[in-house]
Amino acid sequence: MTEPGLDAALALIADVPDFPEPGILFKDITPLLADHSALTAVIGALAAPGRDADGRPVVDKVLGMESRGFILGAPVALALGVGFVPVRKAGKLPRATYAVSYSLEYGEATLEVHQDALQPGDRVLLVDDVLATGGTARATVDLVGQCGATVHGIAMLMELGFLSGRDALGDVPLTTLLTV
């Protein structure tokens, strides 16, 4: 079922040519975030993969990837009535963490989650704004596994289809609201 107003909400994403460098067409989500109706529709649609056919939550936690995943993931967790867990860049969390490093086109990055953020057997929904190459999402899936939890699904606002990021995710269920 499509969330009421979702098409209008997605139409608010602004194209910004040549940002942050020439040749890049940046997708600016701030107009969407600033519109209450649009944001409500997007949060409802991102929460849908965390519900069963009767609308009941089927996840125990929502994980948001730094940093726009925090903006979208926390309200998704509220909509589902579950807790929110931030996945951070290395060195940003104050207590014991699990960590996963992964390759980027220009180097390497590391993501961390608190060791006590998830319990073995927890079912989680991962939320972020953009699926590009899939590296961040794949690393987050691996972090969830280190915790003994299970990824129920991934919900992304946008997918950059030309980068084939979903290939990195294997058989993890993926929901994207817009493919560009």
C-alpha positions as a printed NumPy array, in Angstrom:
array([[  0.   ,   0.   ,   0.   ],
       [  1.324,   3.421,  -0.951],
       [  1.438,   6.031,   1.775],
       [ -0.958,   8.96 ,   1.047],
       [  0.983,  11.943,  -0.268],
       [  4.165,   9.982,  -0.94 ],
       [  4.466,  10.99 ,  -4.602],
       [  4.038,  14.662,  -3.704],
       [  6.585,  14.261,  -0.907],
       [  9.203,  12.717,  -3.185],
       [  8.622,  15.511,  -5.713],
       [ 10.014,  17.937,  -3.098],
       [ 13.51 ,  16.442,  -3.396],
       [ 15.472,  19.174,  -5.15 ],
       [ 18.114,  18.607,  -7.817],
       [ 21.253,  20.672,  -7.23 ],
       [ 23.608,  20.497, -10.229],
       [ 27.377,  20.528,  -9.758],
       [ 27.272,  19.992,  -5.986],
       [ 29.503,  19.199,  -4.19 ],
       [ 31.644,  19.238,  -7.345],
       [ 31.159,  19.693, -11.096],
       [ 29.329,  16.823, -12.781],
       [ 27.449,  15.688,  -9.658],
       [ 23.666,  16.068,  -9.472],
       [ 22.98 ,  16.268,  -5.735],
       [ 19.562,  15.235,  -4.409],
       [ 18.659,  17.687,  -1.616],
       [ 16.111,  16.244,   0.828],
       [ 15.857,  19.351,   3.023],
       [ 12.685,  20.669,   1.289],
       [ 11.027,  17.305,   2.015],
       [ 12.175,  17.403,   5.641],
       [ 10.79 ,  20.929,   6.056],
       [  7.281,  19.943,   4.935],
       [  5.243,  18.268,   7.697],
       [  2.893,  16.386,   5.351],
       [  5.761,  15.205,   3.155],
       [  7.857,  14.076,   6.1  ],
       [  4.867,  12.261,   7.61 ],
       [  4.276,  10.383,   4.334],
       [  7.943,   9.422,   3.999],
       [  8.245,   8.23 ,   7.603],
       [  5.102,   6.119,   7.174],
       [  6.464,   4.564,   3.992],
       [  9.885,   3.877,   5.548],
       [  8.207,   2.271,   8.573],
       [  6.051,  -0.054,   6.418],
       [  8.767,  -2.741,   5.98 ],
       [  8.856,  -3.004,   9.784],
       [  5.177,  -4.007,   9.944],
       [  3.251,  -7.157,   9.106],
       [  0.217,  -7.279,   6.792],
       [ -2.033,  -6.225,   9.692],
       [  0.124,  -3.193,  10.482],
       [  1.712,  -4.617,  13.635],
       [  5.439,  -3.971,  14.221],
       [  7.616,  -6.989,  13.514],
       [ 10.932,  -5.417,  14.506],
       [ 12.467,  -4.752,  17.905],
       [ 14.726,  -1.834,  16.933],
       [ 15.418,   0.603,  14.113],
       [ 19.04 ,   1.32 ,  13.225],
       [ 19.933,   4.583,  11.497],
       [ 23.231,   5.059,   9.723],
       [ 25.192,   8.277,  10.25 ],
       [ 24.051,  10.858,   9.707],
       [ 20.897,  11.349,   7.655],
       [ 19.812,   7.9  ,   8.805],
       [ 19.417,   9.491,  12.244],
       [ 17.037,  12.119,  10.845],
       [ 14.845,   9.47 ,   9.197],
       [ 15.399,   6.5  ,  11.494],
       [ 14.398,   8.037,  14.82 ],
       [ 10.89 ,   9.01 ,  13.668],
       [ 10.525,   5.604,  11.977],
       [ 11.285,   3.988,  15.351],
       [  8.656,   6.207,  16.994],
       [  6.118,   5.264,  14.312],
       [  6.801,   1.582,  14.987],
       [  6.832,   1.971,  18.777],
       [ 10.357,   0.578,  19.105],
       [ 13.78 ,   1.874,  20.112],
       [ 16.307,   3.627,  17.892],
       [ 19.994,   2.69 ,  17.629],
       [ 22.544,   4.975,  15.937],
       [ 25.301,   3.464,  13.807],
       [ 28.23 ,   5.878,  13.999],
       [ 31.547,   6.574,  12.388],
       [ 34.562,   5.267,  14.311],
       [ 35.352,   6.977,  17.598],
       [ 31.974,   8.695,  18.071],
       [ 30.41 ,   6.29 ,  20.586],
       [ 31.545,   6.502,  24.237],
       [ 31.298,   2.863,  25.353],
       [ 32.411,  -0.556,  24.097],
       [ 31.506,  -1.081,  20.442],
       [ 31.478,  -3.569,  17.642],
       [ 33.146,  -2.229,  14.5  ],
       [ 33.179,  -3.058,  10.799],
       [ 35.546,  -1.506,   8.277],
       [ 34.724,  -1.41 ,   4.588],
       [ 36.21 ,  -0.083,   1.372],
       [ 35.218,   3.146,  -0.278],
       [ 36.156,   4.282,  -3.762],
       [ 38.711,   6.62 ,  -2.13 ],
       [ 39.827,   4.657,   0.954],
       [ 38.291,   2.91 ,   3.932],
       [ 35.627,   3.73 ,   6.517],
       [ 34.626,   2.166,   9.818],
       [ 31.175,   2.02 ,  11.411],
       [ 30.447,   1.203,  15.041],
       [ 27.508,   0.31 ,  17.257],
       [ 27.433,  -0.059,  21.042],
       [ 27.871,  -3.691,  22.062],
       [ 24.749,  -3.554,  24.237],
       [ 22.545,  -1.77 ,  21.672],
       [ 21.027,  -4.998,  20.365],
       [ 20.266,  -8.288,  22.013],
       [ 20.732, -11.696,  20.394],
       [ 17.575, -12.49 ,  18.465],
       [ 16.487,  -8.848,  18.015],
       [ 14.918,  -8.146,  14.633],
       [ 15.967,  -4.81 ,  13.19 ],
       [ 15.05 ,  -2.449,  10.382],
       [ 17.914,  -0.423,   8.902],
       [ 17.05 ,   3.097,   7.708],
       [ 19.075,   5.596,   5.684],
       [ 18.579,   8.248,   3.044],
       [ 20.53 ,   6.919,   0.051],
       [ 21.674,   3.517,  -1.169],
       [ 24.664,   4.158,  -3.427],
       [ 27.335,   1.452,  -3.693],
       [ 25.88 ,  -0.486,  -0.758],
       [ 29.034,  -0.361,   1.371],
       [ 27.498,   1.415,   4.363],
       [ 24.386,  -0.764,   4.331],
       [ 26.441,  -3.967,   3.982],
       [ 28.712,  -2.927,   6.861],
       [ 25.653,  -2.205,   9.013],
       [ 24.185,  -5.626,   8.194],
       [ 27.497,  -7.127,   9.342],
       [ 27.396,  -5.085,  12.585],
       [ 23.907,  -6.395,  13.33 ],
       [ 25.244,  -9.92 ,  12.859],
       [ 28.08 ,  -9.265,  15.316],
       [ 25.425,  -8.395,  17.898],
       [ 23.601, -11.674,  17.284],
       [ 20.582,  -9.841,  15.892],
       [ 18.837, -10.268,  12.529],
       [ 18.184,  -7.705,   9.822],
       [ 14.484,  -7.893,   9.002],
       [ 14.856,  -5.39 ,   6.184],
       [ 16.39 ,  -2.181,   4.91 ],
       [ 14.363,   0.951,   4.129],
       [ 15.975,   3.702,   2.047],
       [ 14.541,   6.98 ,   0.86 ],
       [ 16.47 ,   6.83 ,  -2.447],
       [ 18.488,   4.349,  -4.444],
       [ 21.077,   5.384,  -7.   ],
       [ 20.229,   2.503,  -9.323],
       [ 23.169,   3.066, -11.669],
       [ 25.586,   2.181,  -8.824],
       [ 24.039,  -1.293,  -8.24 ],
       [ 24.25 ,  -0.992,  -4.454],
       [ 21.562,  -3.597,  -3.886],
       [ 23.997,  -6.226,  -5.211],
       [ 26.1  ,  -5.775,  -2.04 ],
       [ 23.12 ,  -6.664,   0.158],
       [ 22.528, -10.216,  -1.001],
       [ 19.106, -11.497,  -0.003],
       [ 18.365,  -8.849,   2.65 ],
       [ 14.919,  -7.381,   1.847],
       [ 15.304,  -3.825,   0.543],
       [ 12.62 ,  -1.157,   0.209],
       [ 13.418,   2.1  ,  -1.568],
       [ 10.932,   4.895,  -2.075],
       [ 12.631,   6.423,  -5.126],
       [ 15.156,   5.085,  -7.639],
       [ 17.243,   7.568,  -9.595]])
